[in-house]
Amino acid sequence: MSAPSSPAHPTLVILGASGDLTQRLLLPGIGTLLATQPERGLTLIGVDREDRGAEWAELVRTRLEEQEVPAATVERVLADLRFEQVDLLQGTQLADLVGGLEGPVVLYFALPPAVTMAACEQLRGADLPSDLRLALEKPFAEGAESAAEFNAQLLQLVPENQIFRVDHFLGVATLLNFIGMRFSNRILEKVWNAEDIAMVEITYDEDLALEGRAGYYDTAGALRDMLQSHLLQVLAIVAMEPPARIDADELRDLKAHVLNATRLWGDDPVVASRRARYTAGVIGDREVPDYTAEEGVDPSRGTETLAQVVVEVQTNRWTGVPFVLRSGKALGEKAKEVRITFRDVRHLPAGLTGQQGPDQLVVSLKPGPVELHLTMNATDPTRIEQKVLTTTVGEPELLPYGEVLAGILDGDPLLTVRGDNAVQSWRIIEQVLGAWECDEVPLEEYAAGSAGPAGWDVGPEGPARR
Ligand SMILES: O=C1O[C@H](COP(=O)(O)O)[C@@H](O)[C@H](O)[C@H]1O
């Protein structure tokens, strides 16, 4: 499967133009892209159910200027800019709009999954441009079965290499850096297995709370919002077999191999998962209300704001190693990292004193330069001390959304998710969702600004049994 040739001047149609995602992430991402590549051709069309045409031009201008896009480029984009008031779910309005466009067209669904699926249904049988690309925000569909059905539905519109399931974590420079680092260092590749690694923790703890996103988040929760998509993609990259080359098919095949082999720890959602919700607290100088008191939250839903799931990648390389996926909101510490804990040496020479700790490699996951920390034991002269070697790599010019959008506009699916990967990710967490719905796992509480509930620690033997 090869990517369509690079377009000279694609049209990007953003469905959900006045939504939070467009304002907060897509337009700034486009801004960084145009700031670094001001000659890049791009026609932008905003689409919304309401008539927001007047605000659209202002919004685009502001977001591009915030990213320091050169004035001439801003004016060029604005001169071409369009806004269309379209009810995506009514008759042929969307198909008529798309059918009238020329050249490479990217339809970006910045919409909730149910609306995206219904809007795609409206395109069935329509006369669509041959180089139509569909960019779909996460969460992709609503479960493994619905993801498989949605994949089939999409394939009736365009081939797989024109479907871009967006996961902006794949645009975080860390992930490509991670692949590069792991496979270009013999000292890492030799120890990248269950023999030498005791545990892998993939953590994305945020100090942000709900930030006015109840409409989406209260129906998603941390498990669907972060683990089903982003953190499982990170896991697939950390655990993958060595690629022969860096290209979309190769990496997606290798990610599929990992995800297909991934199971809940002990095959038991009650053992493998934890969930909790924040109560009122203070983060820095911000007072955060109880989650259930946030505007738009329905307390009866029992939405979790912190989720932890332990999985095992059941392959020869990884069986026996807990992979701990955890993400939450309103936490006191921002921990955004992949932490690899190595096993202890088999024998420590007698005569050495002090506390030997495990070697650890920590790679930051946050946007921006990648930080690497390697914790090792050193001795002075026979007393063991743990030392941390730190370095920073890269200064990404693009925001993660800019990185992902560049690939979509150029027709390269490398930094997006293939259909089978999305189905597998749902399959991995569905057992957890089921157990939570039946209240088999208690919804714990933690104060905003704290480190989360106690007792969630996982060791090399896996999570403690309840
Ligand atoms: O997709 C999402 O990601 C963000 C975290 O990513 P970041 O790049 O903004 O740090 C998360 O806050 C949000 O809830 C989730 O939908």
The ligand as a MOL file (V3000), in Angstrom:
LIG
                    3D

  0  0  0     0  0            999 V3000
M  V30 BEGIN CTAB
M  V30 COUNTS 16 16 0 0 0
M  V30 BEGIN ATOM
M  V30 1 O -6.5050 13.5940 23.3190 0
M  V30 2 C -6.3500 14.0550 24.4290 0
M  V30 3 O -5.1120 14.4040 24.8230 0
M  V30 4 C -4.9310 15.3940 25.8350 0
M  V30 5 C -3.4890 15.2530 26.2900 0
M  V30 6 O -2.6190 15.4950 25.2370 0
M  V30 7 P -1.8090 16.8710 25.1750 0
M  V30 8 O -1.0010 16.7490 23.9430 0
M  V30 9 O -2.8260 17.9730 25.1320 0
M  V30 10 O -0.9920 16.9170 26.4120 0
M  V30 11 C -5.9110 15.1890 26.9820 0
M  V30 12 O -5.8150 16.2830 27.8700 0
M  V30 13 C -7.3190 15.1070 26.4520 0
M  V30 14 O -8.2290 14.8410 27.5120 0
M  V30 15 C -7.4360 14.0380 25.4120 0
M  V30 16 O -8.7240 14.0930 24.8060 0
M  V30 END ATOM
M  V30 BEGIN BOND
M  V30 1 2 1 2
M  V30 2 1 2 3
M  V30 3 1 2 15
M  V30 4 1 3 4
M  V30 5 1 4 5
M  V30 6 1 4 11
M  V30 7 1 5 6
M  V30 8 1 6 7
M  V30 9 2 7 8
M  V30 10 1 7 9
M  V30 11 1 7 10
M  V30 12 1 11 12
M  V30 13 1 11 13
M  V30 14 1 13 14
M  V30 15 1 13 15
M  V30 16 1 15 16
M  V30 END BOND
M  V30 END CTAB
M  END
